[in-house]
């Protein structure tokens, strides 16, 4: 049995992963900005933190280190995506700051704060949930694309740093998933449950880069014809 922390674990991708892990017998802790969460399985612990606030992230890390010294897996699934036209968005700076804080700053900060605990475990992992948009940007979501691309590069660099430790650096690269964040956007979505099943299957096999569904196709197109991939996603 592993002790696993899942950010964004009360909705979408994080919720599906948390439910699957709990069903497998793992001890699951989910992080949400809400103090109440509907329909979480009995036994799943809810930790409350505003991931856009570095002080709250620090408090969350301290709580995890003190209460859960056997923590061995951290899955960063929380995310925010605003579709903005920068020429016409009056509250752009505030939205930019929140997207960067939730999507990029909080997973980096929380990972660094929890590495001392993770390194004490015989088998540990950090999982960054990025996006197929790391290969080709979407016109309407510039900040989201930027944060996911930065998270992708950070995962690669941390993989080098953590070589020789017990901590595995994993990147989950999903396609468009049917979640509250993507409501009314795009088509051909997969369900969060489908993504969770594929992720856990490859995670248990020891994979460190897990591309799912159309993310694999976009990656192949990006490798063969980057300009075509960019035109397709634009």
N, C-alpha and C positions, 0 to 999 in steps of 0.2 A: 504494500500500500504506500502510495506517494502522498505527500502534502503539496497541493498545487494552488497557486494564486492566479486568478483570472481577472484581469481588469475588463470593465465593460461586460461583466459576466451576468448581467440581468437582462440583456437584450441581444438579439441578432446572433452574430457569429460566436461571441463570448458565451452567451447563454447556452447555445447548442453544444459547445465544447465542454462547458461545465457540467451539463446534464449527462453527457456521455461518460466523462471521467467519473462522476459520482456513481453511475450505473455499473462501472467497472470496479467499484470498491475503493476508489481513492478518496482521500480527505480533501474536500474542495472549499476554497475560500474565494468569494467573489467580491469585487470592488465596484461600488456604484456611488453616484452622487446623491442618490435617493436613500432615505432612511428606511423605506419600506419597499419590498419587491414582491410582486405577485407570482404565485405558482412556482417558487423555487422548491426543489426537492427537499424533503425533511433531512436535516443533517448537514446541509450546505450552509456555511457561515457567511454572513453578510457583513462586509466592512465598508464603512461610509467614508468617502473622501472626494473632494473636488479636485480632479486631476489637472485643472487649469491653474491651480494655486500651488506654487512650489513649497510653501510652508505646510500645506495639507499633505502633499506627497511625502515630505520629510516625516511628518507625524505618522503617516501610514507605514513608512519603512521602519520606524522605531517600534511601532506596535507589532509589526510582523516579526522583527528580530526578537522581541521580548516574549511574545506569546507563542510563536511557532518556530522554535529553533531547529526543527526537523524539516523546514521548508526546502523542497528540492526542485520545484519547477515553477517558473513565472511565465505566464502567457499574457502578452500585451495585446489585447484585442480592442480596447476602447478607442474610439475614433470619432472625429467630427468632419463633415464635409459641407462646406457652403458653396453654392453655385453663384458666383458673382461676376458682374460686369464692372470692372474697376472704375470705368469712367462715370458710372451712374450709381454707385453704392455709397450712400452718405456715411454709414457707420463702418466703413471698410477697415480702418485701423483696429477697432475693437475685435472684429471678427477674425482678422488676420492673427492677432495676438492669441485669441482663444484656440484657433486651429493649430497653431504652432505649439502652444503649451500642451494641449491634449495629445496631439498626434506624434510629437517629436520630443519635446522637453521632458514630459512626465515619464515616458518609458526609459529614456536615457538616465534620468535622475534616479528612478526607482531601481533600475538595474544596478547602477553603481552602488547605491545604498545597501542592496541586498546581496551583493557578491560575496562579502565575508561569510554570510550564512550558507550560501549555495556552495562555496568552495569547501565547506566542512563536510558535505555530503559525499558519499562514494559515487553517486551517479546523479547528476543534476543537469538542468537545462534552462535556457532563456529562449523564449519564442517571441519574435517580432512578427506581427501580422502586417504585411505591407499591402501591395496591390499590383495587379497586372499593369497599372498605369505607370509603374516605374520604367517600363519599356517604351511607352508612347503616351504623351500627355493628352489630357482631355481639355478642350478649350475652356469649358465653363468652370473648371475647378483648379485654378493655378496653384493655390496654396496647398490644397490637399495633395496634388501631384508632387509638389516640391517637398513636403514633409515625408511622404512615403519614399521618395527617391533618396532623401537624406538618411532615413531609417535603414534602407537597403545597404547603403554604403557603410553605415555604422556597423551593421551586422557583419559585413565582410571584415572590417578592421578588428572588431572584437573577436571574431573567430581566430584571427592570428594571435591576438593577445592571450586568449584563453587556451590555446594549444598547450597541452601538457598538464592542464588542470582537469578536474572531474566535471567541469561545466561545459556542456555542449551548446553552441550558438546555433539556433534554428531560425530559418525564415520561412514563413507560410505566405505564399503568393496566390491569393484567390482571384477568381474572375468576378464578374458582377454577381452579387449574392442578394437574395430577396430578404431585405432587412428594413426596419423602420427608416434607416438613413437613406435607402435607395428607393423609397416609395415614390411611384410616379416617374421614375427615371429608367430609361433603357428597356431592353427586352432580352429574352433568353437567359433569365437569371436561374441560378441553382438555389436550392434551399440551404439554409444554414446547417441542417442536419446532414445533408449530403456532403457538404464541405467538412464538417466535423468528423464524419466517418472516414473520409479519405485522409484527412490530416492525421488522425490517430493511428491509422494503419501504417502510414509511412513513418510517423514519429517512432512507433514501436520497432520499426525496422532499422532505426538509427540514421535516417536521412537527415541532412542538415538544410537542404533547400527543397521545399515541397511546393511544386506548381500544380494547380488543380484546374481541370476543365479547360476553358478557353484561354486561361493564362498560359498554358503550355503551347497553344497554337500561336498566340501573340508573340511569345518568346521565340518560337521558331521563325516566324515572319520577321521579327526584329533582327535576328541573326543573319537572315538571308538578304533582306532588303529593308534597312532601317527607314528610309524615306517613305516607302510604301506603308510600313506600319504606322508611321506618323500621320499619313494622310487618312488611313482607315479610322484612327481614333479621333482625329480632329473633328 
